[in-house]
Amino acid sequence: MAVLTSLHPAQYPPTHAAPTGACMLTLPCSTLLGLLPGRAVWWPQAGCLLVADVHFGKAASFRHAGQPVPNGTTADNIARLDTLLASTGAHRLVFLGDFLHARGGAQAALWQQLRAWRARHAHVAMDLVLGNHDRHAGTPPADLEIALQEEPWAPVRGAPVLAAHHPQHAGGHTVLAGHLHPSVVLHGPARDRLRLPCFAWQPGLLVLPAFGAFTGSHAHAVPAGAQAYAIAGTRVVRVPGG
């Protein structure tokens, strides 16, 4: 069983400070996973950053269908990825499925932005664990140099961590997955409510919140019995009682 530990810079590669506001999970075999307020997981021992459900091109696909939605979500996603890569010093980035939202969002402007972003991070290996949207929307162009993987996939051979899109259990491993877009609803004393994206943890499975700027969340998506860790602004906090 994982336990929540205090964040300590010595747990990270020595040239990079620990991301502020993160919570750490210690898994069997002393594997550390950082739950980051940027809606990502940092695996410092592997130099690996993982995000789920970016859904690039979602707003464009809505506009393609005649829906009046705002511009700028791709730039927002890219800027947040830039920040995460810089703050962690990751040398591998893993997308846990649903890289592209729909074929209608695969516009030339999207690929132009992503090619420029990829060129800035040419030193970072990138992988996409195929999700349900990827099977219908299509996969990234080959020149983005994002390797395609089938779930569950081991980013580090022999390590107890597997990457997937759909939540699942694999005996003896901890699976990192997306797909559910989990969130938690907090209730205040004045009958007010606040919905926050969250990580959902149970032994053997960690579900990440959706990364995409134009991607919704589901308050009833936290698996039964899972512990929620909410993203409250610039911090990740354990939600008491669940």
Helices and strands as residue ranges (DSSP letters): E 3-5, G 9-11, E 23-26, G 28-30, E 32-36, E 40-43, G 44-46, E 48-51, H 58-64, H 73-88, E 92-95, G 103-105, H 108-120, E 125-129, H 132-137, G 142-144, E 146-149, E 161-163, E 174-177, E 183-187, E 193-202, E 205-207, E 227-232, E 235-238
